[in-house]
């Protein structure tokens, strides 16, 4: 990435966060293209890279670019997604700034998506790509994410088919405290 920047080519590091893979995007003629030497030596579009990942392992759940300003979520630029809406409550009232973390196992290792924080209405929204893994080389791999709120496992899980649906999940922390041992 630094080499490309030194050559005057705008670039940034990109990650398939849930599937433990990183590569570089380069901007040419106001268009972001993928440079992933582990897969091919030529530049390809985001959609082409997403399609190859789905063909190889059947899943591509979440994509981010790392910038000086923070993370840029790019999942919809690579694959079709489902919209996930998680609402965090306590005794029916919305909780602002609740930390929501999604975790799953991929290739035998725990993978975490970046932390999300609920808004004033207790809402966290994200786009999640398909989790229909089809390659035994990535096992063990969970085709879903466990939902953690403020460090506690809610024992709820979420998956995605990438079909464009909206998935609504409501988590009331008051009820979690009564039956959670974590």
N, C-alpha and C positions, 0 to 999 in steps of 0.2 A: 504494500500500500504506500509506504513512504517513498519507495523508488518511483512509483508512478506519479506521485505528487511532485517529486523533484523534476520529473520530465514534463511537468505542466499538465498532466492528465488528472482531472479530479477523480478521486476514488474513495471508497469507504469499505470497511470490513462488514460483512453480512454473515448472519448465523441462522441455520436451521436449529433453533434453540432446543426444541424437544427431541431432536434426532441427532444432536451432537456433531454438527458439521459446520465448518466455516469456510468462507471464500471471499473474493473481492468483487465489488461492482465498480465499473468505470463509466464515466459520463462522456459520451462522444456525441457531438451534434445535438446537445440538449436531451439525450436519451440514455438512460441507465442500461448497461449491458453486463452480463455475468462473465467473469474470468475465474474459472475454477480448474486449475491445472491437474487436479486429481481426477477430473472427469474428461476434459477435452482441452485441446491447446488453442482453440479458436473462441472468439466471443460469441455468445448466444443470448437470446432474449430471456427475460425472467420467466415467461410462460414456458419456453422450451426447457429451462432448467427445472422448473417445477414438474413438468410432465415426465422428464427423465427420472426424477426422484420418485415419483409415484410408480413409474414402471419398475424401477429397481427394488423398492421396498414396500410400496403400497401406501405409504403415509408421509405427510409433510404437514405438521400441525401448526407451527408458528415460526414466522420469519421476522427478524429485526436487523436494522442497520445501526451501527454504532457511529455516532457523530460527536463532534465537540459539544454540541448543544444537548445531547442525550440520545435516547433510543428513538428510532423511527420504525413503526410497525409496518411491515410490507407483505403480510401473508396474502392478502387479496391480489397483490401484484403477481404472485407466483402460482396460486392454486385457487380453486373455488372453495368457499368457506361456509360455515354456519356462524351466525351471530349468537354469542353467548351473553346472556344478561343475568348477572348474579346480584341479588338484592340482599343486603345484610341488615338485619333488624335486631332489636332487643326488646322483648315484650311487645312486639308489633310496631315499634317505632324505628325509623331509619337511623342507622349508625354511619356517621361521616368518618372518613379516614381509617376505616377498618382495612387492615392489610390482608389481601387475598393472594395466596400463592397456589399455583397448580404444580403438582409433582407426579411423575410417573417413572417407571423403569424402562430403560432402553438399552439393549445390549448388556443387560445385567447391572447397569449403573443407574442411580437415581438422577433424573434430569428435572430441573426446575425452570419454569418460565419466569421472566422478570416479575417483580412484585407489582401488584396493582393495588390502588387505594380507592375506596368507595367515595363517591361524591356526597353532597349534602343530603341527597335522597337515598343514600345507602347503596347506590348502584355502581357496579363495575361492568363495563362492556368490553368485549374483545371478539376478534374474528379468529376462529379456530378452523384449520384445514383438516382434511380427512386423516383418520387414524386407523385405516384398514390394512395393517401390516400384512405382508404376504411372503416374506423372505425369512427362512429359518436361520440365516446367518446373523440376524439381529436379535435373536432370542437370548435370554428372556426379554420380552417387550410387552408392556401393558398397552392395549389399544384404547386407553382412556387416561384421564388425569384425576388424581385425588385432589379434593378442594380443602385447603387449609385456610382458616381465618384467625388472624392474630396469633399465629403459631399453633393453633389447635386443629387436629384432624377432625373434620366434620363427618367423616365416614361417608361422604357423598362423592360420587365420581361423575365426570362429564366426558363425553366423547363427541365426535363429529364425523359426519359423512361427507361434508362439503357440498351439501345439496341446496344451500341457500336458506335453510330454515332458521327460525329464531328459537333458541332454547332458553327458557326462563327457569331460574333456580332461586328459591327463597330460603335463606338460612336465618333462623332466629337464634341468636347466641344464648338467650335465656334458657332455651330448651336444651342446648348443647351442654351447658354447665351441669345440668341435672343428671345427664347420663354419660358424660365423657370422663374418662379417667386420665386424660392427657393434660 
